[in-house]
Amino acid sequence: FALACPISPPLAALWPPYLVLDGLSSANNVGQILRTAFHLGVNSVVASRESWNCLNGRACRVSMGWLYWMDCHLVEESLPTTLGELRGLGVRIYAAENQFSEPVSPHLPAGDRRWALVVGSEGSGISE
């Protein structure tokens, strides 16, 4: 079988909402997250280099092929710079964190898809 590697379009060419993968290192985990995110309406993935390297055949298999329906952007600079670019596009940033977390109210206005969820690595969570 053949595997097509994702091509990184410019950040401004992606459609919200966004999933930001920060340092995930397991193709199984990346595939599971992408499968779930796609079914929750996420169209675009922004990936750190470590997470980008997990976008392989295993991740595609675990995602049940949904990876091919998503646009993936490789963070070439630093993740904080890329998140700043997203903020400049009017995107609200949320972080999936289990320490020092605060509950958030539903994203407003209702129906606004300009949001991004940052998911950190398996061991150390979201980078600084």
C-alpha positions in Angstrom: 0.0 0.0 0.0 1.0 3.6 -0.4 1.2 6.3 2.2 0.9 10.0 1.4 2.7 12.3 3.8 0.9 15.5 4.7 2.0 18.7 3.0 2.1 21.8 5.3 -0.1 24.6 4.0 0.4 28.1 5.3 -1.4 28.7 8.6 -3.7 31.3 7.1 -4.9 28.7 4.6 -6.3 26.4 7.3 -10.0 26.5 8.5 -11.0 26.7 12.1 -11.3 25.0 14.5 -7.8 23.9 15.1 -6.1 21.2 17.1 -2.6 22.0 18.2 -0.3 19.0 18.9 2.6 20.0 21.2 5.3 17.4 21.5 3.2 14.2 21.3 5.5 11.3 20.5 3.3 8.3 20.0 1.7 7.7 16.6 -1.0 5.7 18.3 -2.0 8.6 20.5 -1.8 11.1 17.6 -4.1 8.8 15.5 -6.6 8.4 18.3 -6.7 12.2 19.0 -7.1 13.0 15.3 -9.9 10.5 14.9 -11.8 11.9 17.8 -11.1 15.6 16.9 -12.3 15.1 13.3 -15.6 13.6 14.5 -16.0 16.6 16.9 -15.6 19.0 13.9 -11.9 19.9 13.9 -10.6 20.5 10.4 -7.1 21.7 10.9 -4.1 20.4 12.8 -1.1 22.5 13.9 1.8 20.2 14.9 5.2 20.7 16.5 8.1 18.9 14.8 7.9 16.0 17.2 4.2 15.5 16.6 4.6 16.0 12.9 7.0 13.1 12.8 4.2 10.9 14.2 1.9 11.6 11.2 2.8 8.3 9.6 1.1 5.1 8.5 0.5 4.0 12.0 -1.2 7.3 12.9 -3.3 7.1 9.8 -4.3 3.5 10.5 -5.3 4.4 14.1 -7.2 7.4 12.9 -9.1 5.1 10.5 -8.0 7.3 7.6 -9.5 10.5 8.9 -6.1 12.0 9.0 -6.4 12.4 5.2 -9.4 14.6 5.6 -7.6 17.1 7.8 -5.2 19.9 6.9 -1.9 19.7 8.8 0.5 22.6 9.4 4.0 22.1 10.6 5.3 24.6 13.1 8.5 25.8 11.5 9.3 28.5 14.2 8.4 28.2 17.8 5.0 27.1 19.0 4.4 30.4 20.9 5.0 32.3 17.7 2.5 30.2 15.9 -0.1 30.5 18.6 0.4 34.3 18.4 -0.3 34.1 14.7 -3.5 32.2 15.4 -4.5 34.9 18.0 -3.9 37.5 15.3 -6.4 35.6 13.1 -9.0 36.1 15.9 -8.7 32.5 17.3 -9.2 31.9 21.0 -6.7 29.4 22.5 -7.6 26.7 25.0 -5.3 24.2 26.6 -5.9 20.7 27.7 -4.1 20.7 31.1 -4.6 18.7 34.2 -2.5 20.8 36.6 -3.3 24.4 37.4 -6.3 24.2 35.3 -9.4 26.4 35.5 -12.8 25.5 34.2 -13.8 27.6 31.2 -17.3 28.8 30.2 -18.6 27.6 26.8 -16.9 29.2 23.8 -18.9 32.3 22.9 -20.5 33.4 20.7 -22.3 30.1 20.2 -21.4 28.7 16.8 -18.1 30.6 16.5 -15.5 28.1 15.2 -12.5 30.3 15.7 -10.9 28.3 18.5 -7.9 26.1 19.0 -7.2 23.4 21.5 -3.6 22.7 22.5 -2.8 19.1 23.6 0.5 18.5 25.2 2.9 15.5 25.2 2.2 12.2 27.0 4.8 12.7 29.7 5.3 16.4 30.3 2.1 18.0 29.0 2.1 21.4 27.3 5.5 23.0 26.8 6.4 26.4 28.3 
